[in-house]
Amino acid sequence: LGAIGGTTALGAVSVTSGASVTANNITTQSGAISVTPAMTLASSATFNTTSGSTAGANITLSTVDATSAGGEGLTLTTGSTKTITLGNVGANFALGSFSITGASLVNASSIITYGSALSLSPPIVLQQTATMDATGAGAVATGAGIALSTINAASAGVQGLTLKGGSGGAISVGVV
């Protein structure tokens, strides 16, 4: 996918089939973004549902990877009352950076960055046992900091969490 809605924001964007998707920026005006096939970032990208309206909309992504470890980053921007649902982010090729702006809740699996800070201020609900890793799965020993606010399991006693900040990164967690 090339840049979608870059000049004039679209309503909703939904990609529901295909073996994989290569993506750039996606911008909507309070329209949901949903990509269910596995996605590889073509360049650092921003998915923004708040163009022209701060209300925003939900964002749902299945699997997201960089083209190569640490090569591309992803910023997700949505309204303050909206939900972001993520499958594994950076599991095959760690993202160069990852951030979320605005969401009131993040339903997440694993998120791996390649030595860049991982900071998620919205509350997180783990959909499976997850890893939040700022070391690129051990490729960057110094890693980076991890700052998370509130973390809960989807089902009591079922999901677990591993945090990997590396030797150069502090880990700060609010309520678990």
CYANA upper distance limits for C-alpha pairs under 8 A (distance plus 0.5 A):
  1 LEU  CA     21 VAL  CA      7.54
  1 LEU  CA     22 THR  CA      6.27
  1 LEU  CA     23 ALA  CA      5.27
  1 LEU  CA     24 ASN  CA      6.80
  2 GLY  CA     23 ALA  CA      6.91
  2 GLY  CA     24 ASN  CA      6.05
  2 GLY  CA     25 ASN  CA      7.86
  3 ALA  CA     23 ALA  CA      8.21
  3 ALA  CA     24 ASN  CA      5.73
  3 ALA  CA     25 ASN  CA      5.34
  3 ALA  CA     26 ILE  CA      6.54
  4 ILE  CA      9 ALA  CA      8.24
  4 ILE  CA     10 LEU  CA      8.15
  4 ILE  CA     24 ASN  CA      8.11
  4 ILE  CA     25 ASN  CA      6.66
  4 ILE  CA     26 ILE  CA      5.19
  4 ILE  CA     27 THR  CA      6.65
  5 GLY  CA      9 ALA  CA      4.62
  5 GLY  CA     10 LEU  CA      5.73
  5 GLY  CA     26 ILE  CA      6.53
  5 GLY  CA     27 THR  CA      5.31
  5 GLY  CA     28 THR  CA      6.80
  6 GLY  CA     25 ASN  CA      7.84
  6 GLY  CA     26 ILE  CA      7.60
  6 GLY  CA     27 THR  CA      6.64
  9 ALA  CA     27 THR  CA      5.90
  9 ALA  CA     28 THR  CA      5.16
  9 ALA  CA     29 GLN  CA      6.04
  9 ALA  CA     51 SER  CA      7.08
 10 LEU  CA     27 THR  CA      7.12
 10 LEU  CA     28 THR  CA      5.09
 10 LEU  CA     29 GLN  CA      6.56
 10 LEU  CA     31 GLY  CA      7.70
 11 GLY  CA     28 THR  CA      5.92
 11 GLY  CA     29 GLN  CA      6.22
 11 GLY  CA     30 SER  CA      7.27
 11 GLY  CA     31 GLY  CA      5.05
 11 GLY  CA     32 ALA  CA      8.06
 12 ALA  CA     28 THR  CA      6.81
 12 ALA  CA     29 GLN  CA      8.40
 12 ALA  CA     30 SER  CA      8.07
 12 ALA  CA     31 GLY  CA      4.38
 12 ALA  CA     32 ALA  CA      5.28
 12 ALA  CA     33 ILE  CA      6.47
 13 VAL  CA     28 THR  CA      8.01
 13 VAL  CA     31 GLY  CA      7.52
 13 VAL  CA     32 ALA  CA      6.78
 13 VAL  CA     33 ILE  CA      5.36
 13 VAL  CA     34 SER  CA      6.79
 14 SER  CA     32 ALA  CA      8.26
 14 SER  CA     33 ILE  CA      6.38
 14 SER  CA     34 SER  CA      5.19
 14 SER  CA     35 VAL  CA      6.38
 15 VAL  CA     34 SER  CA      6.71
 15 VAL  CA     35 VAL  CA      5.24
 15 VAL  CA     36 THR  CA      6.80
 15 VAL  CA     37 PRO  CA      7.82
 16 THR  CA     34 SER  CA      8.29
 16 THR  CA     35 VAL  CA      6.76
 16 THR  CA     36 THR  CA      5.86
 16 THR  CA     37 PRO  CA      6.96
 17 SER  CA     36 THR  CA      7.69
 17 SER  CA     37 PRO  CA      6.58
 18 GLY  CA     37 PRO  CA      6.67
 19 ALA  CA     37 PRO  CA      6.76
 19 ALA  CA     38 ALA  CA      7.60
 20 SER  CA     37 PRO  CA      5.85
 20 SER  CA     38 ALA  CA      5.37
 20 SER  CA     39 MET  CA      6.19
 20 SER  CA     40 THR  CA      8.05
 21 VAL  CA     37 PRO  CA      6.95
 21 VAL  CA     38 ALA  CA      6.70
 21 VAL  CA     39 MET  CA      5.13
 21 VAL  CA     40 THR  CA      6.70
 22 THR  CA     39 MET  CA      6.16
 22 THR  CA     40 THR  CA      5.28
 22 THR  CA     41 LEU  CA      6.10
 22 THR  CA     42 ALA  CA      6.28
 23 ALA  CA     39 MET  CA      7.31
 23 ALA  CA     40 THR  CA      6.82
 23 ALA  CA     41 LEU  CA      5.52
 23 ALA  CA     42 ALA  CA      6.04
 23 ALA  CA     43 SER  CA      8.25
 23 ALA  CA     45 ALA  CA      8.27
 24 ASN  CA     41 LEU  CA      6.76
 24 ASN  CA     42 ALA  CA      6.27
 24 ASN  CA     43 SER  CA      6.58
 24 ASN  CA     44 SER  CA      7.67
 24 ASN  CA     45 ALA  CA      5.77
 24 ASN  CA     46 THR  CA      8.03
 25 ASN  CA     45 ALA  CA      5.30
 25 ASN  CA     46 THR  CA      5.47
 25 ASN  CA     47 PHE  CA      6.20
 26 ILE  CA     45 ALA  CA      8.36
 26 ILE  CA     46 THR  CA      7.01
 26 ILE  CA     47 PHE  CA      5.21
 26 ILE  CA     48 ASN  CA      6.82
 27 THR  CA     46 THR  CA      8.37
 27 THR  CA     47 PHE  CA      6.39
 27 THR  CA     48 ASN  CA      5.33
 27 THR  CA     49 THR  CA      6.39
 27 THR  CA     50 THR  CA      8.32
 27 THR  CA     51 SER  CA      7.18
 28 THR  CA     32 ALA  CA      7.88
 28 THR  CA     33 ILE  CA      8.27
 28 THR  CA     48 ASN  CA      6.78
 28 THR  CA     49 THR  CA      5.18
 28 THR  CA     50 THR  CA      7.17
 28 THR  CA     51 SER  CA      6.48
 29 GLN  CA     49 THR  CA      6.16
 29 GLN  CA     50 THR  CA      6.11
 29 GLN  CA     51 SER  CA      5.25
 29 GLN  CA     52 GLY  CA      6.29
 29 GLN  CA     53 SER  CA      6.72
 29 GLN  CA     56 GLY  CA      7.45
 30 SER  CA     49 THR  CA      5.61
 30 SER  CA     50 THR  CA      6.07
 30 SER  CA     51 SER  CA      7.59
 30 SER  CA     52 GLY  CA      8.48
 30 SER  CA     53 SER  CA      6.84
 30 SER  CA     54 THR  CA      8.25
 30 SER  CA     55 ALA  CA      6.72
 30 SER  CA     56 GLY  CA      4.68
 30 SER  CA     57 ALA  CA      5.55
 31 GLY  CA     49 THR  CA      6.49
 31 GLY  CA     56 GLY  CA      7.39
 31 GLY  CA     57 ALA  CA      5.98
 31 GLY  CA     58 ASN  CA      8.31
 32 ALA  CA     49 THR  CA      7.16
 32 ALA  CA     56 GLY  CA      8.31
 32 ALA  CA     57 ALA  CA      5.31
 32 ALA  CA     58 ASN  CA      5.56
 32 ALA  CA     59 ILE  CA      6.30
 33 ILE  CA     47 PHE  CA      8.34
 33 ILE  CA     49 THR  CA      7.87
 33 ILE  CA     57 ALA  CA      8.11
 33 ILE  CA     58 ASN  CA      7.13
 33 ILE  CA     59 ILE  CA      5.30
 33 ILE  CA     60 THR  CA      6.75
 34 SER  CA     59 ILE  CA      6.37
 34 SER  CA     60 THR  CA      5.14
 34 SER  CA     61 LEU  CA      6.40
 35 VAL  CA     39 MET  CA      8.15
 35 VAL  CA     60 THR  CA      6.85
 35 VAL  CA     61 LEU  CA      5.52
 35 VAL  CA     62 SER  CA      7.00
 36 THR  CA     60 THR  CA      8.12
 36 THR  CA     61 LEU  CA      6.44
 36 THR  CA     62 SER  CA      5.58
 36 THR  CA     63 THR  CA      8.26
 37 PRO  CA     62 SER  CA      6.99
 37 PRO  CA     63 THR  CA      7.76
 38 ALA  CA     62 SER  CA      6.63
 38 ALA  CA     63 THR  CA      5.23
 38 ALA  CA     64 VAL  CA      6.77
 39 MET  CA     62 SER  CA      8.14
 39 MET  CA     63 THR  CA      6.35
 39 MET  CA     64 VAL  CA      5.31
 39 MET  CA     65 ASP  CA      6.86
 40 THR  CA     64 VAL  CA      6.28
 40 THR  CA     65 ASP  CA      5.36
 40 THR  CA     66 ALA  CA      6.10
 40 THR  CA     67 THR  CA      6.50
 41 LEU  CA     45 ALA  CA      7.56
 41 LEU  CA     64 VAL  CA      7.82
 41 LEU  CA     65 ASP  CA      6.85
 41 LEU  CA     66 ALA  CA      5.76
 41 LEU  CA     67 THR  CA      6.64
 41 LEU  CA     72 GLU  CA      6.95
 41 LEU  CA     73 GLY  CA      8.33
 42 ALA  CA     66 ALA  CA      8.12
 42 ALA  CA     67 THR  CA      7.15
 42 ALA  CA     72 GLU  CA      7.98
 43 SER  CA     71 GLY  CA      8.26
 43 SER  CA     72 GLU  CA      5.89
 43 SER  CA     73 GLY  CA      7.94
 44 SER  CA     71 GLY  CA      8.37
 44 SER  CA     72 GLU  CA      4.93
 44 SER  CA     73 GLY  CA      4.98
 44 SER  CA     74 LEU  CA      6.32
 45 ALA  CA     72 GLU  CA      8.06
 45 ALA  CA     73 GLY  CA      6.79
 45 ALA  CA     74 LEU  CA      5.50
 45 ALA  CA     75 THR  CA      6.91
 46 THR  CA     74 LEU  CA      6.27
 46 THR  CA     75 THR  CA      5.17
 46 THR  CA     76 LEU  CA      6.40
 46 THR  CA     77 THR  CA      7.96
 47 PHE  CA     74 LEU  CA      8.21
 47 PHE  CA     75 THR  CA      6.82
 47 PHE  CA     76 LEU  CA      5.49
 47 PHE  CA     77 THR  CA      6.69
 48 ASN  CA     56 GLY  CA      8.41
 48 ASN  CA     76 LEU  CA      6.58
 48 ASN  CA     77 THR  CA      5.13
 48 ASN  CA     78 THR  CA      6.59
 49 THR  CA     56 GLY  CA      5.17
 49 THR  CA     57 ALA  CA      6.07
 49 THR  CA     58 ASN  CA      8.20
 49 THR  CA     59 ILE  CA      8.44
 49 THR  CA     77 THR  CA      6.78
 49 THR  CA     78 THR  CA      5.64
 49 THR  CA     79 GLY  CA      7.83
 50 THR  CA     54 THR  CA      5.43
 50 THR  CA     55 ALA  CA      6.79
 50 THR  CA     56 GLY  CA      4.79
 50 THR  CA     57 ALA  CA      7.89
 50 THR  CA     77 THR  CA      7.48
 50 THR  CA     78 THR  CA      6.26
 50 THR  CA     79 GLY  CA      6.89
 51 SER  CA     56 GLY  CA      8.21
 54 THR  CA     78 THR  CA      8.31
 54 THR  CA     79 GLY  CA      6.23
 55 ALA  CA     78 THR  CA      8.05
 55 ALA  CA     79 GLY  CA      5.24
 55 ALA  CA     80 SER  CA      7.72
 55 ALA  CA     81 THR  CA      8.16
 56 GLY  CA     78 THR  CA      5.32
 56 GLY  CA     79 GLY  CA      4.58
 56 GLY  CA     80 SER  CA      8.26
 56 GLY  CA     82 LYS  CA      7.57
 57 ALA  CA     78 THR  CA      6.39
 57 ALA  CA     79 GLY  CA      6.68
 57 ALA  CA     82 LYS  CA      6.31
 57 ALA  CA     83 THR  CA      8.23
 58 ASN  CA     78 THR  CA      7.29
 58 ASN  CA     82 LYS  CA      5.75
 58 ASN  CA     83 THR  CA      5.54
 58 ASN  CA     84 ILE  CA      6.24
 59 ILE  CA     76 LEU  CA      8.45
 59 ILE  CA     78 THR  CA      7.99
 59 ILE  CA     83 THR  CA      7.15
 59 ILE  CA     84 ILE  CA      5.28
 59 ILE  CA     85 THR  CA      6.81
 60 THR  CA     84 ILE  CA      6.33
 60 THR  CA     85 THR  CA      5.18
 60 THR  CA     86 LEU  CA      6.53
 61 LEU  CA     85 THR  CA      6.80
 61 LEU  CA     86 LEU  CA      5.54
 61 LEU  CA     87 GLY  CA      6.74
 62 SER  CA     86 LEU  CA      6.25
 62 SER  CA     87 GLY  CA      4.86
 62 SER  CA     88 ASN  CA      7.36
 63 THR  CA     86 LEU  CA      7.79
 63 THR  CA     87 GLY  CA      5.55
 63 THR  CA     88 ASN  CA      5.48
 63 THR  CA     89 VAL  CA      6.33
 63 THR  CA     90 GLY  CA      8.46
 64 VAL  CA     87 GLY  CA      8.07
 64 VAL  CA     88 ASN  CA      6.99
 64 VAL  CA     89 VAL  CA      5.24
 64 VAL  CA     90 GLY  CA      6.49
 64 VAL  CA     91 ALA  CA      8.41
 65 ASP  CA     89 VAL  CA      6.54
 65 ASP  CA     90 GLY  CA      5.07
 65 ASP  CA     91 ALA  CA      7.29
 65 ASP  CA     92 ASN  CA      6.74
 65 ASP  CA     93 PHE  CA      5.74
 65 ASP  CA     94 ALA  CA      6.88
 65 ASP  CA     95 LEU  CA      6.93
 66 ALA  CA     70 GLY  CA      7.28
 66 ALA  CA     71 GLY  CA      6.37
 66 ALA  CA     72 GLU  CA      5.74
 66 ALA  CA     73 GLY  CA      7.75
 66 ALA  CA     90 GLY  CA      7.06
 66 ALA  CA     93 PHE  CA      5.71
 66 ALA  CA     94 ALA  CA      6.56
 66 ALA  CA     95 LEU  CA      5.69
 66 ALA  CA     96 GLY  CA      8.04
 67 THR  CA     71 GLY  CA      6.83
 67 THR  CA     72 GLU  CA      7.50
 67 THR  CA     93 PHE  CA      7.23
 68 SER  CA     72 GLU  CA      8.21
 68 SER  CA     93 PHE  CA      6.08
 68 SER  CA     94 ALA  CA      8.00
 69 ALA  CA     93 PHE  CA      5.06
 69 ALA  CA     94 ALA  CA      5.35
 69 ALA  CA     95 LEU  CA      6.88
 69 ALA  CA     96 GLY  CA      7.69
 69 ALA  CA    114 TYR  CA      7.02
 69 ALA  CA    136 GLY  CA      7.80
 70 GLY  CA     93 PHE  CA      7.76
 70 GLY  CA     94 ALA  CA      6.05
 70 GLY  CA     95 LEU  CA      5.38
 70 GLY  CA     96 GLY  CA      4.27
 70 GLY  CA     97 SER  CA      8.01
 70 GLY  CA    113 THR  CA      7.44
 70 GLY  CA    114 TYR  CA      5.30
 70 GLY  CA    115 GLY  CA      8.29
 70 GLY  CA    136 GLY  CA      8.06
 71 GLY  CA     95 LEU  CA      6.98
 71 GLY  CA     96 GLY  CA      5.88
 72 GLU  CA     95 LEU  CA      6.07
 72 GLU  CA     96 GLY  CA      5.50
 72 GLU  CA     97 SER  CA      7.52
 73 GLY  CA     95 LEU  CA      5.73
 73 GLY  CA     96 GLY  CA      5.21
 73 GLY  CA     97 SER  CA      4.79
 73 GLY  CA     98 PHE  CA      6.14
 74 LEU  CA     95 LEU  CA      7.89
 74 LEU  CA     97 SER  CA      6.73
 74 LEU  CA     98 PHE  CA      5.45
 74 LEU  CA     99 SER  CA      7.09
 75 THR  CA     98 PHE  CA      6.27
 75 THR  CA     99 SER  CA      5.35
 75 THR  CA    100 ILE  CA      6.31
 75 THR  CA    101 THR  CA      8.11
 76 LEU  CA     99 SER  CA      6.85
 76 LEU  CA    100 ILE  CA      5.31
 76 LEU  CA    101 THR  CA      6.67
 77 THR  CA    100 ILE  CA      6.48
 77 THR  CA    101 THR  CA      5.21
 77 THR  CA    102 GLY  CA      6.49
 77 THR  CA    103 ALA  CA      7.88
 78 THR  CA     82 LYS  CA      6.96
 78 THR  CA    101 THR  CA      6.94
 78 THR  CA    102 GLY  CA      5.72
 78 THR  CA    103 ALA  CA      6.14
 79 GLY  CA    102 GLY  CA      5.70
 79 GLY  CA    103 ALA  CA      6.30
 79 GLY  CA    104 SER  CA      8.39
 80 SER  CA    102 GLY  CA      4.99
 80 SER  CA    103 ALA  CA      5.29
 80 SER  CA    104 SER  CA      5.82
 81 THR  CA    102 GLY  CA      8.24
 81 THR  CA    103 ALA  CA      6.59
 81 THR  CA    104 SER  CA      5.49
 81 THR  CA    105 LEU  CA      8.38
 82 LYS  CA    102 GLY  CA      8.28
 82 LYS  CA    103 ALA  CA      5.64
 82 LYS  CA    104 SER  CA      6.08
 82 LYS  CA    105 LEU  CA      7.34
 83 THR  CA    103 ALA  CA      6.16
 83 THR  CA    104 SER  CA      6.57
 83 THR  CA    105 LEU  CA      5.41
 83 THR  CA    106 VAL  CA      6.29
 83 THR  CA    107 ASN  CA      7.97
 84 ILE  CA    103 ALA  CA      7.09
 84 ILE  CA    105 LEU  CA      6.92
 84 ILE  CA    106 VAL  CA      5.30
 84 ILE  CA    107 ASN  CA      6.70
 85 THR  CA    106 VAL  CA      6.29
 85 THR  CA    107 ASN  CA      5.06
 85 THR  CA    108 ALA  CA      6.51
 86 LEU  CA    106 VAL  CA      8.02
 86 LEU  CA    107 ASN  CA      6.58
 86 LEU  CA    108 ALA  CA      5.35
 86 LEU  CA    109 SER  CA      6.80
 87 GLY  CA    108 ALA  CA      6.69
 87 GLY  CA    109 SER  CA      5.71
 87 GLY  CA    110 SER  CA      7.67
 88 ASN  CA    108 ALA  CA      8.11
 88 ASN  CA    109 SER  CA      5.76
 88 ASN  CA    110 SER  CA      5.36
 88 ASN  CA    111 ILE  CA      6.63
 89 VAL  CA     94 ALA  CA      7.99
 89 VAL  CA     95 LEU  CA      8.10
 89 VAL  CA    109 SER  CA      8.13
 89 VAL  CA    110 SER  CA      6.54
 89 VAL  CA    111 ILE  CA      5.13
 89 VAL  CA    112 ILE  CA      6.66
 90 GLY  CA     94 ALA  CA      4.38
 90 GLY  CA     95 LEU  CA      5.79
 90 GLY  CA    110 SER  CA      8.41
 90 GLY  CA    111 ILE  CA      6.50
 90 GLY  CA    112 ILE  CA      5.36
 90 GLY  CA    113 THR  CA      6.99
 91 ALA  CA    110 SER  CA      7.69
 91 ALA  CA    111 ILE  CA      7.62
 91 ALA  CA    112 ILE  CA      6.74
 94 ALA  CA    112 ILE  CA      5.78
 94 ALA  CA    113 THR  CA      5.38
 94 ALA  CA    114 TYR  CA      5.80
 94 ALA  CA    136 GLY  CA      5.93
 94 ALA  CA    137 ALA  CA      8.09
 95 LEU  CA    112 ILE  CA      7.06
 95 LEU  CA    113 THR  CA      5.15
 95 LEU  CA    114 TYR  CA      6.28
 95 LEU  CA    136 GLY  CA      8.44
 96 GLY  CA    113 THR  CA      6.23
 96 GLY  CA    114 TYR  CA      5.75
 96 GLY  CA    115 GLY  CA      7.90
 96 GLY  CA    116 SER  CA      6.98
 97 SER  CA    113 THR  CA      6.35
 97 SER  CA    114 TYR  CA      7.72
 97 SER  CA    116 SER  CA      6.18
 97 SER  CA    117 ALA  CA      7.68
 97 SER  CA    118 LEU  CA      8.07
 98 PHE  CA    113 THR  CA      7.40
 98 PHE  CA    117 ALA  CA      8.46
 98 PHE  CA    118 LEU  CA      7.02
 99 SER  CA    118 LEU  CA      7.56
 99 SER  CA    119 SER  CA      7.07
 99 SER  CA    120 LEU  CA      7.30
100 ILE  CA    119 SER  CA      8.49
100 ILE  CA    120 LEU  CA      6.83
100 ILE  CA    121 SER  CA      8.31
102 GLY  CA    122 PRO  CA      8.12
103 ALA  CA    122 PRO  CA      6.49
104 SER  CA    122 PRO  CA      5.88
104 SER  CA    123 PRO  CA      7.22
105 LEU  CA    122 PRO  CA      5.91
105 LEU  CA    123 PRO  CA      5.59
105 LEU  CA    124 ILE  CA      6.49
105 LEU  CA    125 VAL  CA      8.03
106 VAL  CA    122 PRO  CA      6.94
106 VAL  CA    123 PRO  CA      6.64
106 VAL  CA    124 ILE  CA      5.21
106 VAL  CA    125 VAL  CA      6.69
107 ASN  CA    124 ILE  CA      6.31
107 ASN  CA    125 VAL  CA      5.28
107 ASN  CA    126 LEU  CA      6.46
107 ASN  CA    127 GLN  CA      6.87
108 ALA  CA    124 ILE  CA      7.14
108 ALA  CA    125 VAL  CA      6.68
108 ALA  CA    126 LEU  CA      5.66
108 ALA  CA    127 GLN  CA      6.34
108 ALA  CA    128 GLN  CA      8.39
108 ALA  CA    130 ALA  CA      8.41
109 SER  CA    126 LEU  CA      6.43
109 SER  CA    127 GLN  CA      6.23
109 SER  CA    128 GLN  CA      6.31
109 SER  CA    129 THR  CA      7.58
109 SER  CA    130 ALA  CA      5.72
109 SER  CA    131 THR  CA      7.98
110 SER  CA    129 THR  CA      8.36
110 SER  CA    130 ALA  CA      5.07
110 SER  CA    131 THR  CA      5.20
110 SER  CA    132 MET  CA      6.27
111 ILE  CA    130 ALA  CA      8.32
111 ILE  CA    131 THR  CA      6.85
111 ILE  CA    132 MET  CA      5.49
111 ILE  CA    133 ASP  CA      6.86
112 ILE  CA    131 THR  CA      7.95
112 ILE  CA    132 MET  CA      6.41
112 ILE  CA    133 ASP  CA      5.14
112 ILE  CA    134 ALA  CA      6.40
112 ILE  CA    135 THR  CA      7.96
112 ILE  CA    136 GLY  CA      6.49
112 ILE  CA    137 ALA  CA      7.45
113 THR  CA    117 ALA  CA      8.00
113 THR  CA    118 LEU  CA      7.66
113 THR  CA    133 ASP  CA      6.74
113 THR  CA    134 ALA  CA      5.30
113 THR  CA    135 THR  CA      6.99
113 THR  CA    136 GLY  CA      5.78
114 TYR  CA    134 ALA  CA      6.45
114 TYR  CA    135 THR  CA      5.99
114 TYR  CA    136 GLY  CA      4.42
114 TYR  CA    137 ALA  CA      8.22
114 TYR  CA    139 ALA  CA      8.02
114 TYR  CA    140 VAL  CA      7.19
114 TYR  CA    143 GLY  CA      7.90
115 GLY  CA    134 ALA  CA      5.58
115 GLY  CA    135 THR  CA      5.27
115 GLY  CA    136 GLY  CA      6.47
115 GLY  CA    140 VAL  CA      6.10
115 GLY  CA    142 THR  CA      7.68
115 GLY  CA    143 GLY  CA      4.77
115 GLY  CA    144 ALA  CA      5.83
116 SER  CA    134 ALA  CA      6.31
116 SER  CA    135 THR  CA      8.15
116 SER  CA    143 GLY  CA      7.21
116 SER  CA    144 ALA  CA      5.77
116 SER  CA    145 GLY  CA      8.01
117 ALA  CA    134 ALA  CA      6.65
117 ALA  CA    143 GLY  CA      8.40
117 ALA  CA    144 ALA  CA      5.36
117 ALA  CA    145 GLY  CA      5.38
117 ALA  CA    146 ILE  CA      6.38
117 ALA  CA    169 GLY  CA      8.41
118 LEU  CA    132 MET  CA      8.37
118 LEU  CA    133 ASP  CA      8.33
118 LEU  CA    134 ALA  CA      6.82
118 LEU  CA    144 ALA  CA      8.01
118 LEU  CA    145 GLY  CA      6.86
118 LEU  CA    146 ILE  CA      5.27
118 LEU  CA    147 ALA  CA      6.83
119 SER  CA    145 GLY  CA      8.37
119 SER  CA    146 ILE  CA      6.23
119 SER  CA    147 ALA  CA      5.13
119 SER  CA    148 LEU  CA      6.45
120 LEU  CA    147 ALA  CA      6.84
120 LEU  CA    148 LEU  CA      5.60
120 LEU  CA    149 SER  CA      7.21
121 SER  CA    147 ALA  CA      8.15
121 SER  CA    148 LEU  CA      6.42
121 SER  CA    149 SER  CA      5.69
121 SER  CA    150 THR  CA      8.40
122 PRO  CA    149 SER  CA      7.00
122 PRO  CA    150 THR  CA      7.81
123 PRO  CA    149 SER  CA      6.44
123 PRO  CA    150 THR  CA      5.12
123 PRO  CA    151 ILE  CA      6.51
123 PRO  CA    152 ASN  CA      8.49
124 ILE  CA    149 SER  CA      8.21
124 ILE  CA    150 THR  CA      6.49
124 ILE  CA    151 ILE  CA      5.25
124 ILE  CA    152 ASN  CA      6.77
125 VAL  CA    151 ILE  CA      6.38
125 VAL  CA    152 ASN  CA      5.35
125 VAL  CA    153 ALA  CA      5.97
125 VAL  CA    154 ALA  CA      6.32
126 LEU  CA    130 ALA  CA      7.36
126 LEU  CA    151 ILE  CA      7.81
126 LEU  CA    152 ASN  CA      6.73
126 LEU  CA    153 ALA  CA      5.42
126 LEU  CA    154 ALA  CA      6.23
126 LEU  CA    159 GLN  CA      6.97
126 LEU  CA    160 GLY  CA      8.46
127 GLN  CA    153 ALA  CA      7.44
127 GLN  CA    154 ALA  CA      6.18
127 GLN  CA    159 GLN  CA      7.55
128 GLN  CA    153 ALA  CA      8.50
128 GLN  CA    154 ALA  CA      8.40
128 GLN  CA    158 VAL  CA      8.35
128 GLN  CA    159 GLN  CA      5.68
128 GLN  CA    160 GLY  CA      7.81
129 THR  CA    158 VAL  CA      8.21
129 THR  CA    159 GLN  CA      4.91
129 THR  CA    160 GLY  CA      4.90
129 THR  CA    161 LEU  CA      6.30
130 ALA  CA    159 GLN  CA      7.91
130 ALA  CA    160 GLY  CA      6.74
130 ALA  CA    161 LEU  CA      5.48
130 ALA  CA    162 THR  CA      6.87
131 THR  CA    161 LEU  CA      6.24
131 THR  CA    162 THR  CA      5.16
131 THR  CA    163 LEU  CA      6.39
131 THR  CA    164 LYS  CA      8.07
132 MET  CA    146 ILE  CA      8.36
132 MET  CA    161 LEU  CA      8.09
132 MET  CA    162 THR  CA      6.81
132 MET  CA    163 LEU  CA      5.50
132 MET  CA    164 LYS  CA      6.85
133 ASP  CA    137 ALA  CA      7.06
133 ASP  CA    146 ILE  CA      8.43
133 ASP  CA    162 THR  CA      8.44
133 ASP  CA    163 LEU  CA      6.38
133 ASP  CA    164 LYS  CA      5.06
133 ASP  CA    165 GLY  CA      6.65
134 ALA  CA    143 GLY  CA      5.71
134 ALA  CA    144 ALA  CA      5.88
134 ALA  CA    145 GLY  CA      7.39
134 ALA  CA    146 ILE  CA      7.45
134 ALA  CA    164 LYS  CA      6.63
134 ALA  CA    165 GLY  CA      5.70
134 ALA  CA    166 GLY  CA      7.54
135 THR  CA    139 ALA  CA      6.56
135 THR  CA    140 VAL  CA      5.30
135 THR  CA    141 ALA  CA      6.53
135 THR  CA    142 THR  CA      7.45
135 THR  CA    143 GLY  CA      4.64
135 THR  CA    144 ALA  CA      7.29
135 THR  CA    164 LYS  CA      7.17
135 THR  CA    165 GLY  CA      6.76
135 THR  CA    166 GLY  CA      6.37
136 GLY  CA    140 VAL  CA      6.40
136 GLY  CA    143 GLY  CA      8.03
138 GLY  CA    166 GLY  CA      8.44
140 VAL  CA    166 GLY  CA      8.15
141 ALA  CA    166 GLY  CA      5.98
141 ALA  CA    167 SER  CA      6.97
141 ALA  CA    168 GLY  CA      8.47
142 THR  CA    165 GLY  CA      8.30
142 THR  CA    166 GLY  CA      5.29
142 THR  CA    167 SER  CA      5.11
142 THR  CA    168 GLY  CA      4.97
142 THR  CA    169 GLY  CA      7.42
143 GLY  CA    164 LYS  CA      8.48
143 GLY  CA    165 GLY  CA      5.97
143 GLY  CA    166 GLY  CA      4.78
143 GLY  CA    167 SER  CA      6.96
143 GLY  CA    168 GLY  CA      6.21
143 GLY  CA    169 GLY  CA      6.40
144 ALA  CA    165 GLY  CA      5.92
144 ALA  CA    166 GLY  CA      6.77
144 ALA  CA    167 SER  CA      8.42
144 ALA  CA    168 GLY  CA      6.22
144 ALA  CA    169 GLY  CA      4.55
144 ALA  CA    170 ALA  CA      7.67
145 GLY  CA    165 GLY  CA      5.99
145 GLY  CA    166 GLY  CA      8.41
145 GLY  CA    168 GLY  CA      7.81
145 GLY  CA    169 GLY  CA      4.33
145 GLY  CA    170 ALA  CA      5.16
145 GLY  CA    171 ILE  CA      6.14
145 GLY  CA    172 SER  CA      8.44
146 ILE  CA    163 LEU  CA      8.34
146 ILE  CA    164 LYS  CA      8.48
146 ILE  CA    165 GLY  CA      6.54
146 ILE  CA    169 GLY  CA      7.47
146 ILE  CA    170 ALA  CA      6.90
146 ILE  CA    171 ILE  CA      5.26
146 ILE  CA    172 SER  CA      6.68
146 ILE  CA    173 VAL  CA      8.49
147 ALA  CA    171 ILE  CA      6.44
147 ALA  CA    172 SER  CA      5.18
147 ALA  CA    173 VAL  CA      6.34
148 LEU  CA    172 SER  CA      6.81
148 LEU  CA    173 VAL  CA      5.34
148 LEU  CA    174 GLY  CA      6.76
149 SER  CA    173 VAL  CA      6.23
149 SER  CA    174 GLY  CA      4.96
149 SER  CA    175 VAL  CA      6.89
150 THR  CA    173 VAL  CA      7.76
150 THR  CA    174 GLY  CA      5.90
150 THR  CA    175 VAL  CA      5.10
150 THR  CA    176 VAL  CA      6.29
151 ILE  CA    174 GLY  CA      8.34
151 ILE  CA    175 VAL  CA      6.82
151 ILE  CA    176 VAL  CA      5.33
152 ASN  CA    176 VAL  CA      6.62
153 ALA  CA    157 GLY  CA      7.80
153 ALA  CA    158 VAL  CA      7.46
153 ALA  CA    159 GLN  CA      5.94
153 ALA  CA    160 GLY  CA      8.03
154 ALA  CA    158 VAL  CA      8.26
154 ALA  CA    159 GLN  CA      7.64
155 SER  CA    159 GLN  CA      7.47
163 LEU  CA    171 ILE  CA      8.33
165 GLY  CA    169 GLY  CA      5.50
165 GLY  CA    170 ALA  CA      6.97
165 GLY  CA    171 ILE  CA      6.81
